[in-house]
Amino acid sequence: MEKIKRYLTAIRRYHRSKGHGIHSPFAFGFTLNVLRERLPYYAYDDIAELRRLAVSRTKYLWRHPRIISFKNAKLIFRVTNYFNPAVILQIGTNYGISSASMLAVSSKSELYLCEPSISEYPVTHEILSHFGNKIHPYKTFDGGITAYKNACSKTNVPFVLINSVQEEEYSNVLNYLHGIRKSDGIIIIRNISRNSVMQALWEACRNAADTGMTFSNGKLAIIVASAKLPHQNFSLWF
């Protein structure tokens, strides 16, 4: 049903993705200069190399999780580069490519990673080892979020990427995101067209506040929670 909906709205999403009908200066600039930016960035080659490593290490595995596309890895880099967070929270990762995409922005940033299955694929450790002590892994959400909160100063705007959420952690994750959604912070939710839990998480977060903007292509969603922005949801092509 979600796939059919995306096809039916494709023309409208594509038209708006060009900036047509977007009246907010922030949304217009963010759409054209971040979401749909086509110029190359310095880190793209490094991200591509790490992704090739993940592909080579997993191509003979049976039924392994999907590897993030290079297109989405570049998108995550651009969004992270735009907001330039000092500390990042990530929930779920298969091979560490999305982590690498975010950490490629700044040598000073740190990432708190919640992933109970982090030891399942050796290539994940191989990829994450490129970033040394910049990554703090946790096998539970509670442990990771507590450490992340302690690392965030009052001047740090929360920046959260969610690749996957286990059903038993759904309520805890949603409660934390509601806190961000009602204040200031950036939330990226992936796999919303492939995973019913992620779709439910996105739908619950989308309208959870009276302010802030969301941007989604039906597969990935970005929430810019800010009291300075009016409440608007943009369905786009990116």
N, C-alpha and C positions, 0 to 999 in steps of 0.2 A: 504494500500500500504506500509506504514512504517513497519507494522508488518511482512508482507511478506519479505520485504527487510532484516529485522533482522534475519529471519530464513535462508535466502539464504546466508547470510554472517557469519552465526554462527560458522562454522568450522574455517574460517580465523580469526575471532575475538578471538576465544578460543585459537588458536595457538599463536597469538601475545600476548595474556594475560599472557602467560607463560614466556614472555620476548624474544621470538624468533623474530628476525628481528628488534628489537628495539636497535638502535646503540647509542642513546643519553644516557649518564650516568644518567642524571636527570630523563628522562622518564622511564628508566629501573628501577631505584630505587623507583620512585613514584608508578609505576605500581605494583611491587612485594611487597613493604613494606608498602604501604598505601591502594591502591585500592583493592588489593587481600590479604591483611594481615588477617590471620585467628586466631592469638593468642588473648586471651581475654584481655580486658582493664578494669581498675578499675571502670569505670563509666557505664559499660554495664548493671549491675544489677539495678542501679537507673533509667536508661533510660527505661528498660523493665518494671519496676514497674509503671512508669508514663504512659507508653503506655497501660498497662493493665487497668489503671484507665480510660483513654480515651475510651477504648473499652467498659468497663462496663457502662459508662455514656451515651454511644451513641447507644448501641445495640438495644434499643427499638424505636429509632427515625426512621422516614420514610424518605428514600432518603437523608440521610445525606452524606456529603463529605467523601471520602475515608480517612482512617487514614494511615499515612506513615508506611510502613512495618518496622519491627525491623531491617531487613537487611540494609535498606537504612538509618535508623536512626543511626546505627552503622557506616555506611560509612561516613555520614556527621560528626560524631564525629571524626573519624580518620583524615579526611581532615582538619578539624578545628584544631585538635591537632597537625598536622604536621606544619601548618603555624602559629598557636598560635597568632591570631590577638587580639589586645587590644580592638578594637571597631569593631562591626559587624553591617552591614545593612541587614535586612531581609524584603522582599516584599512578603506579603501574608502568611497566616498560617491558618489552620483549627482548630487545637487543641493545638498548642504550643509544640508538641513533637520535631519537628525539632529545635525549639528555645532552648529547654532543652538540646538537643544533643550538640549544639554548646557551650552553657554556662557551660556545665559540664566539659569543658576542664580546665577552670581557674576561680578561685574566683575573679580575678581582671578584667575580661573582661566585657564589657557592650554591650548591643544590642539595636539598634534602629529599631523598628518594624512598618512597614507601613501596616495597615490592616483596611479598612473601616468597615468591618463586625466583628470586634473583640468582640463585645458584643452579637453576635448571639448565641454563644454556651457557657453556663456557665462553662463547664468543662475547657475551655481555660483559664479563669481567675484562676480556681483552680490549674491548672498546672503551669501557669506563676507565681503564688503567691509564689512558692517555691524559686524564685530568687529575690524577693523583689525589691529594686530600681535599680537593674542591667538592667532592661528592661524599655525602654522609648517608649511607644506606640503612634502612630500617625495615624489618620484616612485618611490622604491624603499623597500622594507620595511627593508632594512639601514640605510639612511641615517636613516629616521624613528625606528627603534627605538634606534639609537645615541644620537641627539639626545635622545630621551625619557628614556633611562636616565641621561644626564648631567644632565637637568633635575630628575630625581627625587632628593630628598634621602632620607636614611635614615628620616625621619619621614613621608614621603609613601607611602601605600598605593597600589599600582598600580591604575589604573582604565582598562579597555580596552573599547572598542566595536568589534566586527567586523561590517561590513556585507557584505563580499565579500573573497575571497582568490583570487588567481590560482594555478593548479595548481602552477606552478613555485616559488611561495613557500610552499606548504602546509607542507612539513617545517620550514622556518625559523620560521614562525608557530607551529606546534604545539609546537616545542621551547621557544619563549619562554613560551607559555601553560602548559606543564607546570611551568615554574619558578614561575609565579604560583600555579598550582593546588596546589603542594606547600608554599606558604608563606602569605602573606596577600595579598589583592587581590580586585578585582571584575572579572568578565569578562561582557560582554553579547554574545551571538552571535545575529545576526538571519538571516532567510531560510533557516532550516534545513529548511523543508518545500518550498522551491522550488529549492534548489541542492544538488546531491549533494556538492560539496566542503564546503559549510557544514555539511551534515548529518554528514559524516564527521568534521569538526573537532569538532562538538558531542559526538558519541559518544565520540571519543577523549579529550576533556577530562572528560567526565561522571564517570568512575570512576577518574580518574588519581591520586587521593589518598585517604588514610584519614580525612581530616577535611574539614569544610566542607560547605555545602549548595548544592543546585541547585534552581532553580525554572523550569519550562518549561510553555508552553501548546501545544507542538508546532510553533510557528512561530518563537518567540523564546525564548531561554534566558538565565538569569542565574545566574552562578556566584559564590557568596560564599565565597571561599577563606579559611578561618580555622582555626587550630589549636585555637581555643576552642570550635568548633562540632562536633558529631558528624557523621559522614558520612551525609547523608540526601538523597534525591532526591525532589522534589515535582512531580507532574504536576497542573497546575491549570488553571483557566479564568480568564483575565484578558486 
